[in-house]
Amino acid sequence: MRMFLALAVLALPLGLGCSRVSSSEARMLVARYNQVVSEAYRKNDVRLIDEVVGPDAPDGKRLLGLIGVRMDMGLTLDARLEDLEVTKVEQAADSLQVHTREQWRYRDVQTATGRQVGEASVDHYEMLYRFSYHKGTWLVEETKFTAPPQVGRKEVPWNIDAKDAHGMITAPATQGAKP
């Protein structure tokens, strides 16, 4: 009996992956991904994304680069998801696509001092999250904009040195990169 119960408990998460994902469950998956990725940016620790990003996912490589660039510049990104609306959920076998509308608040800070660098930004996105089912859990394979992002700030910090105390360059508003 114990063996049967243990097998049933182990099989439960696998069964959940095959069942239909509701809009509220999809929202929780996206919110969890964004929470973990935001924490990885704040801590400059790309290893944190391993629990929400697929092992060979293009998104993992993109995040590694974006977090690494900020870390090399002595910056961290403080990103806060302020609003998340799931607009569509599409599911087939072991893949899931979640369409969202989101509002984010960003600010770059110097790692050493915690001082904000440049202006903060409130951004609005329409996104697609593509998940796949791995070893009992949904992991993100890819994220992409489904409409041009609406980026609040006009400048982004890319270079901090003694010659340019603000560390700013001018960038088009549509160049904002979502974590």
OpenMM code with the backbone's topology and positions (N, CA, C; nanometers):
from openmm import Vec3, app, unit

residues = "MET ARG MET PHE LEU ALA LEU ALA VAL LEU ALA LEU PRO LEU GLY LEU GLY CYS SER ARG VAL SER SER SER GLU ALA ARG MET LEU VAL ALA ARG TYR ASN GLN VAL VAL SER GLU ALA TYR ARG LYS ASN ASP VAL ARG LEU ILE ASP GLU VAL VAL GLY PRO ASP ALA PRO ASP GLY LYS ARG LEU LEU GLY LEU ILE GLY VAL ARG MET ASP MET GLY LEU THR LEU ASP ALA ARG LEU GLU ASP LEU GLU VAL THR LYS VAL GLU GLN ALA ALA ASP SER LEU GLN VAL HIS THR ARG GLU GLN TRP ARG TYR ARG ASP VAL GLN THR ALA THR GLY ARG GLN VAL GLY GLU ALA SER VAL ASP HIS TYR GLU MET LEU TYR ARG PHE SER TYR HIS LYS GLY THR TRP LEU VAL GLU GLU THR LYS PHE THR ALA PRO PRO GLN VAL GLY ARG LYS GLU VAL PRO TRP ASN ILE ASP ALA LYS ASP ALA HIS GLY MET ILE THR ALA PRO ALA THR GLN GLY ALA LYS PRO".split()
positions = [
    Vec3(0.0823, -0.1199, 0.0000),
    Vec3(0.0000, 0.0000, 0.0000),
    Vec3(0.0867, 0.1263, 0.0000),
    Vec3(0.1930, 0.1265, 0.0839),
    Vec3(0.2821, 0.2421, 0.0878),
    Vec3(0.3453, 0.2673, -0.0479),
    Vec3(0.3852, 0.1602, -0.1149),
    Vec3(0.4470, 0.1730, -0.2466),
    Vec3(0.3486, 0.2359, -0.3450),
    Vec3(0.2239, 0.1926, -0.3422),
    Vec3(0.1221, 0.2482, -0.4311),
    Vec3(0.1012, 0.3964, -0.4029),
    Vec3(0.0929, 0.4337, -0.2759),
    Vec3(0.0728, 0.5729, -0.2371),
    Vec3(0.1909, 0.6593, -0.2814),
    Vec3(0.3131, 0.6077, -0.2631),
    Vec3(0.4325, 0.6819, -0.3041),
    Vec3(0.4325, 0.7038, -0.4552),
    Vec3(0.3968, 0.6020, -0.5323),
    Vec3(0.3902, 0.6153, -0.6775),
    Vec3(0.2824, 0.7144, -0.7188),
    Vec3(0.1693, 0.7115, -0.6499),
    Vec3(0.0601, 0.8041, -0.6820),
    Vec3(0.1030, 0.9485, -0.6561),
    Vec3(0.1734, 0.9736, -0.5454),
    Vec3(0.2194, 1.1085, -0.5128),
    Vec3(0.3219, 1.1558, -0.6150),
    Vec3(0.4122, 1.0649, -0.6581),
    Vec3(0.5109, 1.1009, -0.7589),
    Vec3(0.4463, 1.1294, -0.8941),
    Vec3(0.3409, 1.0583, -0.9281),
    Vec3(0.2748, 1.0756, -1.0568),
    Vec3(0.1862, 1.1995, -1.0604),
    Vec3(0.1441, 1.2501, -0.9454),
    Vec3(0.0535, 1.3648, -0.9401),
    Vec3(0.1064, 1.4864, -1.0151),
    Vec3(0.2318, 1.5318, -0.9898),
    Vec3(0.2790, 1.6484, -1.0646),
    Vec3(0.2848, 1.6239, -1.2146),
    Vec3(0.3149, 1.5009, -1.2566),
    Vec3(0.3195, 1.4713, -1.3992),
    Vec3(0.1812, 1.4845, -1.4603),
    Vec3(0.0812, 1.4396, -1.3882),
    Vec3(-0.0556, 1.4517, -1.4368),
    Vec3(-0.0997, 1.5962, -1.4479),
    Vec3(-0.0541, 1.6801, -1.3564),
    Vec3(-0.0916, 1.8212, -1.3607),
    Vec3(-0.0365, 1.8890, -1.4851),
    Vec3(0.0804, 1.8450, -1.5303),
    Vec3(0.1396, 1.9042, -1.6492),
    Vec3(0.0589, 1.8741, -1.7735),
    Vec3(-0.0089, 1.7614, -1.7735),
    Vec3(-0.0866, 1.7219, -1.8908),
    Vec3(-0.2276, 1.7799, -1.8869),
    Vec3(-0.2734, 1.8231, -1.7724),
    Vec3(-0.4081, 1.8786, -1.7627),
    Vec3(-0.4079, 2.0225, -1.8142),
    Vec3(-0.5262, 2.0737, -1.8399),
    Vec3(-0.5398, 2.2100, -1.8887),
    Vec3(-0.4942, 2.3092, -1.7813),
    Vec3(-0.4211, 2.4090, -1.8225),
    Vec3(-0.3746, 2.5145, -1.7327),
    Vec3(-0.4757, 2.6278, -1.7407),
    Vec3(-0.5305, 2.6652, -1.6272),
    Vec3(-0.6287, 2.7740, -1.6242),
    Vec3(-0.5587, 2.9085, -1.6383),
    Vec3(-0.6365, 3.0115, -1.6626),
    Vec3(-0.5835, 3.1470, -1.6737),
    Vec3(-0.5155, 3.1891, -1.5428),
    Vec3(-0.5742, 3.1546, -1.4288),
    Vec3(-0.5128, 3.1925, -1.3007),
    Vec3(-0.3842, 3.1134, -1.2759),
    Vec3(-0.3789, 2.9865, -1.3173),
    Vec3(-0.2552, 2.9088, -1.3049),
    Vec3(-0.1478, 2.9652, -1.3976),
    Vec3(-0.1877, 3.0038, -1.5184),
    Vec3(-0.0934, 3.0636, -1.6130),
    Vec3(-0.0382, 3.1939, -1.5562),
    Vec3(-0.1245, 3.2724, -1.4937),
    Vec3(-0.0802, 3.3975, -1.4315),
    Vec3(0.0223, 3.3692, -1.3223),
    Vec3(-0.0017, 3.2660, -1.2417),
    Vec3(0.0934, 3.2304, -1.1355),
    Vec3(0.2284, 3.1879, -1.1945),
    Vec3(0.2267, 3.1137, -1.3059),
    Vec3(0.3520, 3.0724, -1.3704),
    Vec3(0.4317, 3.1930, -1.4192),
    Vec3(0.3638, 3.2865, -1.4840),
    Vec3(0.4309, 3.4066, -1.5348),
    Vec3(0.4806, 3.4925, -1.4187),
    Vec3(0.3976, 3.5095, -1.3164),
    Vec3(0.4374, 3.5903, -1.2006),
    Vec3(0.5588, 3.5287, -1.1315),
    Vec3(0.5602, 3.3984, -1.1185),
    Vec3(0.6745, 3.3290, -1.0554),
    Vec3(0.8015, 3.3501, -1.1383),
    Vec3(0.7917, 3.3315, -1.2693),
    Vec3(0.9063, 3.3542, -1.3574),
    Vec3(0.9589, 3.4969, -1.3373),
    Vec3(0.8704, 3.5954, -1.3434),
    Vec3(0.9129, 3.7349, -1.3303),
    Vec3(0.9711, 3.7647, -1.1930),
    Vec3(0.9162, 3.7043, -1.0889),
    Vec3(0.9691, 3.7240, -0.9540),
    Vec3(1.1121, 3.6703, -0.9445),
    Vec3(1.1353, 3.5503, -0.9948),
    Vec3(1.2675, 3.4885, -0.9870),
    Vec3(1.3686, 3.5652, -1.0726),
    Vec3(1.3295, 3.6028, -1.1934),
    Vec3(1.4208, 3.6759, -1.2817),
    Vec3(1.4531, 3.8132, -1.2224),
    Vec3(1.3543, 3.8809, -1.1657),
    Vec3(1.3797, 4.0108, -1.1021),
    Vec3(1.4784, 3.9959, -0.9865),
    Vec3(1.4636, 3.8898, -0.9098),
    Vec3(1.5562, 3.8648, -0.7989),
    Vec3(1.6971, 3.8364, -0.8521),
    Vec3(1.7071, 3.7626, -0.9629),
    Vec3(1.8377, 3.7352, -1.0241),
    Vec3(1.9047, 3.8657, -1.0663),
    Vec3(1.8271, 3.9590, -1.1234),
    Vec3(1.8818, 4.0899, -1.1597),
    Vec3(1.9259, 4.1666, -1.0357),
    Vec3(1.8423, 4.1690, -0.9306),
    Vec3(1.8761, 4.2441, -0.8093),
    Vec3(2.0020, 4.1909, -0.7424),
    Vec3(2.0194, 4.0590, -0.7456),
    Vec3(2.1340, 3.9956, -0.6785),
    Vec3(2.2508, 3.9702, -0.7733),
    Vec3(2.2355, 4.0057, -0.9019),
    Vec3(2.3378, 3.9738, -1.0025),
    Vec3(2.3768, 3.8265, -0.9949),
    Vec3(2.2783, 3.7398, -0.9854),
    Vec3(2.3018, 3.5954, -0.9712),
    Vec3(2.2170, 3.5198, -1.0724),
    Vec3(2.2749, 3.4937, -1.1880),
    Vec3(2.2022, 3.4280, -1.2964),
    Vec3(2.1638, 3.2844, -1.2605),
    Vec3(2.2293, 3.2239, -1.1630),
    Vec3(2.1959, 3.0860, -1.1236),
    Vec3(2.0526, 3.0741, -1.0728),
    Vec3(1.9965, 3.1823, -1.0239),
    Vec3(1.8600, 3.1784, -0.9706),
    Vec3(1.7573, 3.1428, -1.0776),
    Vec3(1.7862, 3.1747, -1.2031),
    Vec3(1.6874, 3.1502, -1.3090),
    Vec3(1.6704, 3.0021, -1.3418),
    Vec3(1.7634, 2.9179, -1.2959),
    Vec3(1.7576, 2.7752, -1.3287),
    Vec3(1.6253, 2.7104, -1.2877),
    Vec3(1.5599, 2.7630, -1.1857),
    Vec3(1.4353, 2.7026, -1.1396),
    Vec3(1.3134, 2.7429, -1.2222),
    Vec3(1.3289, 2.8405, -1.3131),
    Vec3(1.2134, 2.8846, -1.3930),
    Vec3(1.2386, 2.8866, -1.5435),
    Vec3(1.3625, 2.8626, -1.5868),
    Vec3(1.3980, 2.8674, -1.7288),
    Vec3(1.4447, 2.7292, -1.7726),
    Vec3(1.3986, 2.6865, -1.8894),
    Vec3(1.4372, 2.5561, -1.9437),
    Vec3(1.5877, 2.5435, -1.9596),
    Vec3(1.6402, 2.4198, -1.9505),
    Vec3(1.7853, 2.3985, -1.9507),
    Vec3(1.8571, 2.4469, -2.0771),
    Vec3(1.7945, 2.4415, -2.1917),
    Vec3(1.8578, 2.4864, -2.3162),
    Vec3(1.7830, 2.6039, -2.3778),
    Vec3(1.7116, 2.6767, -2.2967),
    Vec3(1.6242, 2.7832, -2.3452),
    Vec3(1.7030, 2.9039, -2.3949),
    Vec3(1.6606, 2.9604, -2.5073),
    Vec3(1.7220, 3.0865, -2.5544),
    Vec3(1.7102, 3.1964, -2.4490),
    Vec3(1.6025, 3.1959, -2.3706),
    Vec3(1.5843, 3.2985, -2.2680),
    Vec3(1.6941, 3.2925, -2.1624),
    Vec3(1.7410, 3.1730, -2.1301),
    Vec3(1.8486, 3.1593, -2.0320),
    Vec3(1.9759, 3.2273, -2.0801),
    Vec3(2.0085, 3.2081, -2.2059),
    Vec3(2.1285, 3.2707, -2.2634),
    Vec3(2.1136, 3.4228, -2.2676),
    Vec3(1.9948, 3.4703, -2.3027),
    Vec3(1.9697, 3.6148, -2.3075),
    Vec3(1.9851, 3.6761, -2.1686),
    Vec3(1.9262, 3.6114, -2.0688),
    Vec3(1.9344, 3.6633, -1.9321),
    Vec3(2.0775, 3.6605, -1.8799),
    Vec3(2.1507, 3.5562, -1.9113),
    Vec3(2.2913, 3.5473, -1.8713),
    Vec3(2.3676, 3.6691, -1.9225),
    Vec3(2.3457, 3.7043, -2.0490),
    Vec3(2.4126, 3.8205, -2.1069),
    Vec3(2.3703, 3.9516, -2.0436),
    Vec3(2.2393, 3.9712, -2.0272),
    Vec3(2.1895, 4.0979, -1.9724),
    Vec3(2.2325, 4.1186, -1.8273),
    Vec3(2.2254, 4.0147, -1.7470),
    Vec3(2.2680, 4.0260, -1.6065),
    Vec3(2.4190, 4.0453, -1.6005),
    Vec3(2.4925, 3.9723, -1.6842),
    Vec3(2.6381, 3.9836, -1.6856),
    Vec3(2.6870, 4.1217, -1.7238),
    Vec3(2.6237, 4.1837, -1.8235),
    Vec3(2.6628, 4.3185, -1.8660),
    Vec3(2.6445, 4.4163, -1.7504),
    Vec3(2.5312, 4.4093, -1.6837),
    Vec3(2.5080, 4.5007, -1.5705),
    Vec3(2.6099, 4.4752, -1.4591),
    Vec3(2.6363, 4.3482, -1.4313),
    Vec3(2.7315, 4.3154, -1.3260),
    Vec3(2.8697, 4.3714, -1.3613),
    Vec3(2.9116, 4.3565, -1.4874),
    Vec3(3.0409, 4.4095, -1.5308),
    Vec3(3.0479, 4.5607, -1.5164),
    Vec3(2.9351, 4.6290, -1.5270),
    Vec3(2.9303, 4.7747, -1.5145),
    Vec3(2.9110, 4.8194, -1.3696),
    Vec3(2.9011, 4.7238, -1.2772),
    Vec3(2.8808, 4.7603, -1.1373),
    Vec3(2.7383, 4.8037, -1.1078),
    Vec3(2.6425, 4.7537, -1.1880),
    Vec3(2.5021, 4.7896, -1.1709),
    Vec3(2.4175, 4.6671, -1.1399),
    Vec3(2.3075, 4.6914, -1.0738),
    Vec3(2.2015, 4.5916, -1.0611),
    Vec3(2.0727, 4.6577, -1.1091),
    Vec3(1.9808, 4.5754, -1.1521),
    Vec3(1.8516, 4.6257, -1.1976),
    Vec3(1.7475, 4.5944, -1.0924),
    Vec3(1.6826, 4.6980, -1.0437),
    Vec3(1.5709, 4.6808, -0.9514),
    Vec3(1.4440, 4.6878, -1.0353),
    Vec3(1.3870, 4.5722, -1.0654),
    Vec3(1.2685, 4.5631, -1.1510),
    Vec3(1.1509, 4.5142, -1.0682),
    Vec3(1.0398, 4.5842, -1.0763),
    Vec3(0.9190, 4.5489, -1.0007),
    Vec3(0.8007, 4.5367, -1.0951),
    Vec3(0.7382, 4.4201, -1.0952),
    Vec3(0.6165, 4.3990, -1.1728),
    Vec3(0.5010, 4.4598, -1.0947),
    Vec3(0.4360, 4.5599, -1.1532),
    Vec3(0.3273, 4.6297, -1.0841),
    Vec3(0.1894, 4.5816, -1.1251),
    Vec3(0.1764, 4.5328, -1.2480),
    Vec3(0.0461, 4.4869, -1.2951),
    Vec3(0.0677, 4.3767, -1.3975),
    Vec3(-0.0124, 4.2716, -1.3871),
    Vec3(-0.0018, 4.1577, -1.4775),
    Vec3(-0.1416, 4.1093, -1.5115),
    Vec3(-0.1725, 4.1096, -1.6405),
    Vec3(-0.3017, 4.0609, -1.6879),
    Vec3(-0.2771, 3.9544, -1.7939),
    Vec3(-0.3319, 3.8358, -1.7743),
    Vec3(-0.3237, 3.7309, -1.8753),
    Vec3(-0.4360, 3.7550, -1.9749),
    Vec3(-0.4002, 3.7658, -2.1034),
    Vec3(-0.4999, 3.7935, -2.2060),
    Vec3(-0.5367, 3.6702, -2.2877),
    Vec3(-0.4489, 3.5701, -2.2875),
    Vec3(-0.4773, 3.4496, -2.3656),
    Vec3(-0.3865, 3.3363, -2.3180),
    Vec3(-0.4400, 3.2142, -2.3131),
    Vec3(-0.3628, 3.0948, -2.2786),
    Vec3(-0.3857, 2.9919, -2.3870),
    Vec3(-0.2774, 2.9402, -2.4432),
    Vec3(-0.2847, 2.8358, -2.5452),
    Vec3(-0.1994, 2.7182, -2.4980),
    Vec3(-0.2564, 2.5995, -2.5036),
    Vec3(-0.1845, 2.4830, -2.4545),
    Vec3(-0.2000, 2.3664, -2.5517),
    Vec3(-0.0878, 2.2957, -2.5729),
    Vec3(-0.0883, 2.1746, -2.6546),
    Vec3(0.0140, 2.0789, -2.5965),
    Vec3(-0.0301, 1.9621, -2.5533),
    Vec3(0.0577, 1.8582, -2.4977),
    Vec3(0.1514, 1.9160, -2.3914),
    Vec3(0.2817, 1.9221, -2.4210),
    Vec3(0.3777, 1.9686, -2.3203),
    Vec3(0.4279, 2.1102, -2.3482),
    Vec3(0.3455, 2.1904, -2.4178),
    Vec3(0.3820, 2.3304, -2.4403),
    Vec3(0.2664, 2.4210, -2.3992),
    Vec3(0.3023, 2.5399, -2.3575),
    Vec3(0.2051, 2.6364, -2.3071),
    Vec3(0.2503, 2.7749, -2.3514),
    Vec3(0.1568, 2.8532, -2.4047),
    Vec3(0.1856, 2.9914, -2.4411),
    Vec3(0.0903, 3.0820, -2.3641),
    Vec3(0.1479, 3.1818, -2.2987),
    Vec3(0.0698, 3.2741, -2.2177),
    Vec3(0.0949, 3.4155, -2.2692),
    Vec3(-0.0116, 3.4834, -2.3096),
    Vec3(-0.0056, 3.6219, -2.3562),
    Vec3(-0.0449, 3.7119, -2.2396),
    Vec3(0.0288, 3.8210, -2.2219),
    Vec3(0.0032, 3.9098, -2.1087),
    Vec3(0.0109, 4.0565, -2.1487),
    Vec3(-0.0449, 4.1397, -2.0610),
    Vec3(-0.0204, 4.2849, -2.0584),
    Vec3(0.0407, 4.3108, -1.9219),
    Vec3(0.1464, 4.3923, -1.9206),
    Vec3(0.2213, 4.4116, -1.7964),
    Vec3(0.2618, 4.5571, -1.7785),
    Vec3(0.2760, 4.5950, -1.6515),
    Vec3(0.3371, 4.7239, -1.6177),
    Vec3(0.4512, 4.6960, -1.5214),
    Vec3(0.5672, 4.7523, -1.5533),
    Vec3(0.6882, 4.7345, -1.4741),
    Vec3(0.7412, 4.8696, -1.4286),
    Vec3(0.8112, 4.8688, -1.3157),
    Vec3(0.8861, 4.9857, -1.2686),
    Vec3(1.0316, 4.9400, -1.2555),
    Vec3(1.1223, 5.0144, -1.3213),
    Vec3(1.2641, 4.9815, -1.3216),
    Vec3(1.3481, 5.0956, -1.2681),
    Vec3(1.4611, 5.0576, -1.2099),
    Vec3(1.5658, 5.1551, -1.1803),
    Vec3(1.6975, 5.0796, -1.1712),
    Vec3(1.8023, 5.1408, -1.2228),
    Vec3(1.9365, 5.0844, -1.2132),
    Vec3(2.0033, 5.1439, -1.0903),
    Vec3(2.0756, 5.0606, -1.0171),
    Vec3(2.1469, 5.1083, -0.8987),
    Vec3(2.2905, 5.0582, -0.9024),
    Vec3(2.3799, 5.1379, -0.8451),
    Vec3(2.5188, 5.0953, -0.8342),
    Vec3(2.5262, 4.9847, -0.7300),
    Vec3(2.5921, 4.8764, -0.7658),
    Vec3(2.6022, 4.7615, -0.6759),
    Vec3(2.6714, 4.8004, -0.5455),
    Vec3(2.7787, 4.8759, -0.5537),
    Vec3(2.8589, 4.9088, -0.4353),
    Vec3(2.7881, 5.0028, -0.3387),
    Vec3(2.7123, 5.0984, -0.3907),
    Vec3(2.6558, 5.2024, -0.3046),
    Vec3(2.5042, 5.1939, -0.2880),
    Vec3(2.4372, 5.1259, -0.3807),
    Vec3(2.2912, 5.1222, -0.3776),
    Vec3(2.2286, 5.2499, -0.4319),
    Vec3(2.3120, 5.3432, -0.4821),
    Vec3(2.2640, 5.4705, -0.5358),
    Vec3(2.2015, 5.4488, -0.6734),
    Vec3(2.0863, 5.5104, -0.6949),
    Vec3(2.0213, 5.5019, -0.8250),
    Vec3(2.1054, 5.5724, -0.9307),
    Vec3(2.1145, 5.5106, -1.0475),
    Vec3(2.1885, 5.5654, -1.1601),
    Vec3(2.0878, 5.5938, -1.2705),
    Vec3(2.0825, 5.7177, -1.3154),
    Vec3(1.9893, 5.7525, -1.4211),
    Vec3(1.8475, 5.7613, -1.3691),
    Vec3(1.7572, 5.7745, -1.4638),
    Vec3(1.6172, 5.7901, -1.4266),
    Vec3(1.5485, 5.6547, -1.4117),
    Vec3(1.4481, 5.6507, -1.3282),
    Vec3(1.3645, 5.5322, -1.3157),
    Vec3(1.2698, 5.5280, -1.4360),
    Vec3(1.2046, 5.4150, -1.4555),
    Vec3(1.1171, 5.4021, -1.5715),
    Vec3(0.9940, 5.3202, -1.5353),
    Vec3(0.8812, 5.3604, -1.5893),
    Vec3(0.7602, 5.2795, -1.5833),
    Vec3(0.7315, 5.2373, -1.7267),
    Vec3(0.7294, 5.1063, -1.7487),
    Vec3(0.7153, 5.0510, -1.8830),
    Vec3(0.5903, 4.9657, -1.8935),
    Vec3(0.5355, 4.9591, -2.0147),
    Vec3(0.4168, 4.8784, -2.0430),
    Vec3(0.4498, 4.7824, -2.1568),
    Vec3(0.4157, 4.6558, -2.1370),
    Vec3(0.4480, 4.5528, -2.2350),
    Vec3(0.3280, 4.4662, -2.2658),
    Vec3(0.3252, 4.4165, -2.3880),
    Vec3(0.2408, 4.3036, -2.4252),
    Vec3(0.3390, 4.1929, -2.4586),
    Vec3(0.3265, 4.0796, -2.3872),
    Vec3(0.4279, 3.9754, -2.3933),
    Vec3(0.3683, 3.8399, -2.4287),
    Vec3(0.4559, 3.7530, -2.4789),
    Vec3(0.4258, 3.6127, -2.4974),
    Vec3(0.5310, 3.5339, -2.4210),
    Vec3(0.4850, 3.4451, -2.3350),
    Vec3(0.5728, 3.3529, -2.2620),
    Vec3(0.5479, 3.2139, -2.3183),
    Vec3(0.6537, 3.1497, -2.3657),
    Vec3(0.6420, 3.0144, -2.4162),
    Vec3(0.7067, 2.9209, -2.3150),
    Vec3(0.6242, 2.8324, -2.2574),
    Vec3(0.6679, 2.7357, -2.1564),
    Vec3(0.6738, 2.5968, -2.2179),
    Vec3(0.7582, 2.5114, -2.1602),
    Vec3(0.7548, 2.3683, -2.1915),
    Vec3(0.7606, 2.2925, -2.0585),
    Vec3(0.7131, 2.1701, -2.0637),
    Vec3(0.7019, 2.0895, -1.9419),
    Vec3(0.8272, 2.0036, -1.9262),
    Vec3(0.8995, 2.0236, -1.8154),
    Vec3(1.0241, 1.9511, -1.7869),
    Vec3(1.0181, 1.8908, -1.6475),
    Vec3(1.0340, 1.7620, -1.6383),
    Vec3(1.0502, 1.6943, -1.5087),
    Vec3(0.9496, 1.7429, -1.4042),
    Vec3(0.8239, 1.7502, -1.4432),
    Vec3(0.7191, 1.7822, -1.3475),
    Vec3(0.6893, 1.9286, -1.3258),
    Vec3(0.7463, 2.0170, -1.4075),
    Vec3(0.7178, 2.1590, -1.3885),
    Vec3(0.7228, 2.2333, -1.5230),
    Vec3(0.6511, 2.3447, -1.5300),
    Vec3(0.6535, 2.4303, -1.6479),
    Vec3(0.7707, 2.5259, -1.6373),
    Vec3(0.8551, 2.5305, -1.7408),
    Vec3(0.9702, 2.6204, -1.7460),
    Vec3(0.9614, 2.7079, -1.8701),
    Vec3(1.0075, 2.8313, -1.8586),
    Vec3(1.0051, 2.9244, -1.9708),
    Vec3(1.1157, 2.8887, -2.0688),
    Vec3(1.0778, 2.8832, -2.1940),
    Vec3(1.1734, 2.8622, -2.3029),
    Vec3(1.2064, 2.9941, -2.3704),
    Vec3(1.1049, 3.0794, -2.3835),
    Vec3(1.1232, 3.2035, -2.4582),
    Vec3(1.0204, 3.3061, -2.4123),
    Vec3(1.0630, 3.4319, -2.4106),
    Vec3(0.9708, 3.5441, -2.3913),
    Vec3(0.9927, 3.6399, -2.5075),
    Vec3(0.8861, 3.7053, -2.5508),
    Vec3(0.9028, 3.8058, -2.6555),
    Vec3(0.7888, 3.9063, -2.6493),
    Vec3(0.8191, 4.0254, -2.6985),
    Vec3(0.7184, 4.1299, -2.7092),
    Vec3(0.6240, 4.0943, -2.8234),
    Vec3(0.4945, 4.1166, -2.8030),
    Vec3(0.3975, 4.0974, -2.9106),
    Vec3(0.3508, 4.2315, -2.9669),
    Vec3(0.3947, 4.3389, -2.9059),
    Vec3(0.3712, 4.4757, -2.9537),
    Vec3(0.4930, 4.5566, -2.9096),
    Vec3(0.5207, 4.6682, -2.9758),
    Vec3(0.6354, 4.7493, -2.9340),
    Vec3(0.6214, 4.7903, -2.7865),
    Vec3(0.7288, 4.7751, -2.7080),
    Vec3(0.7220, 4.8127, -2.5664),
    Vec3(0.7084, 4.9631, -2.5496),
    Vec3(0.6348, 5.0046, -2.4502),
    Vec3(0.6201, 5.1455, -2.4163),
    Vec3(0.7127, 5.1722, -2.2980),
    Vec3(0.8259, 5.2350, -2.3249),
    Vec3(0.9316, 5.2545, -2.2265),
    Vec3(0.9276, 5.3988, -2.1775),
    Vec3(0.9261, 5.4153, -2.0454),
    Vec3(0.9150, 5.5485, -1.9866),
    Vec3(1.0402, 5.6324, -1.9959),
    Vec3(1.1553, 5.5746, -1.9636),
    Vec3(1.2772, 5.6560, -1.9629),
    Vec3(1.3328, 5.6701, -2.1037),
    Vec3(1.4017, 5.7806, -2.1229),
    Vec3(1.4592, 5.8109, -2.2539),
    Vec3(1.6078, 5.7793, -2.2596),
    Vec3(1.6716, 5.7618, -2.1447),
    Vec3(1.8145, 5.7325, -2.1383),
    Vec3(1.8358, 5.6108, -2.0503),
    Vec3(1.9395, 5.5345, -2.0839),
    Vec3(1.9745, 5.4177, -2.0030),
    Vec3(2.1207, 5.4252, -1.9645),
    Vec3(2.1565, 5.3797, -1.8458),
    Vec3(2.2974, 5.3804, -1.8050),
    Vec3(2.3699, 5.2627, -1.8705),
    Vec3(2.4738, 5.2896, -1.9422),
    Vec3(2.5526, 5.1831, -2.0047),
    Vec3(2.6983, 5.1895, -1.9680),
    Vec3(2.7457, 5.3062, -1.9242),
    Vec3(2.8880, 5.3176, -1.8975),
    Vec3(2.9083, 5.4099, -1.7776),
    Vec3(2.9700, 5.3585, -1.6749),
    Vec3(2.9992, 5.4382, -1.5566),
    Vec3(3.1501, 5.4581, -1.5512),
    Vec3(3.1971, 5.5808, -1.5619),
    Vec3(3.3388, 5.6089, -1.5418),
    Vec3(3.3547, 5.7529, -1.4937),
    Vec3(3.4753, 5.7902, -1.4617),
    Vec3(3.5003, 5.9222, -1.4031),
    Vec3(3.4686, 6.0347, -1.5009),
    Vec3(3.4815, 6.0109, -1.6308),
    Vec3(3.4566, 6.1153, -1.7297),
    Vec3(3.3088, 6.1500, -1.7409),
    Vec3(3.2227, 6.0541, -1.7128),
    Vec3(3.0789, 6.0748, -1.7293),
    Vec3(3.0098, 6.0334, -1.5995),
    Vec3(2.9982, 6.1270, -1.5090),
    Vec3(2.9453, 6.0965, -1.3758),
    Vec3(2.8052, 6.0381, -1.3805),
    Vec3(2.7285, 6.0739, -1.4825),
    Vec3(2.5928, 6.0213, -1.4915),
    Vec3(2.5885, 5.8846, -1.5574),
    Vec3(2.6904, 5.8502, -1.6351),
    Vec3(2.6941, 5.7203, -1.7003),
    Vec3(2.5787, 5.6985, -1.7953),
    Vec3(2.5387, 5.8013, -1.8676),
    Vec3(2.4189, 5.7925, -1.9503),
    Vec3(2.4519, 5.8082, -2.0978),
    Vec3(2.3761, 5.7376, -2.1795),
    Vec3(2.3756, 5.7623, -2.3223),
    Vec3(2.2302, 5.7771, -2.3642),
    Vec3(2.2066, 5.8472, -2.4697),
    Vec3(2.0702, 5.8618, -2.5180),
    Vec3(2.0306, 5.7364, -2.5938),
    Vec3(1.9124, 5.6860, -2.5652),
    Vec3(1.8617, 5.5664, -2.6338),
    Vec3(1.7173, 5.5891, -2.6710),
    Vec3(1.6749, 5.5414, -2.7882),
    Vec3(1.5336, 5.5541, -2.8259),
    Vec3(1.4457, 5.4858, -2.7228),
    Vec3(1.3292, 5.5396, -2.6985),
    Vec3(1.2377, 5.4850, -2.5973),
    Vec3(1.1995, 5.3412, -2.6266),
    Vec3(1.2012, 5.2979, -2.7495),
    Vec3(1.1587, 5.1609, -2.7814),
    Vec3(1.2713, 5.0600, -2.7643),
    Vec3(1.3907, 5.1041, -2.7202),
    Vec3(1.5004, 5.0108, -2.7029),
    Vec3(1.5021, 4.9460, -2.5664),
    Vec3(1.4112, 4.9756, -2.4783),
    Vec3(1.4121, 4.9189, -2.3447),
    Vec3(1.4137, 4.7673, -2.3491),
    Vec3(1.4892, 4.7062, -2.2612),
    Vec3(1.4972, 4.5603, -2.2571),
    Vec3(1.4293, 4.5090, -2.1328),
    Vec3(1.3327, 4.4244, -2.1513),
    Vec3(1.2611, 4.3662, -2.0382),
    Vec3(1.3438, 4.2544, -1.9780),
    Vec3(1.3467, 4.2473, -1.8462),
    Vec3(1.4203, 4.1370, -1.7860),
    Vec3(1.3563, 4.0044, -1.8153),
] * unit.nanometer
topology = app.Topology()
chain = topology.addChain("A")
for resn in residues:
    res = topology.addResidue(resn, chain)
    for name in ("N", "CA", "C"):
        topology.addAtom(name, app.Element.getBySymbol(name[0]), res)
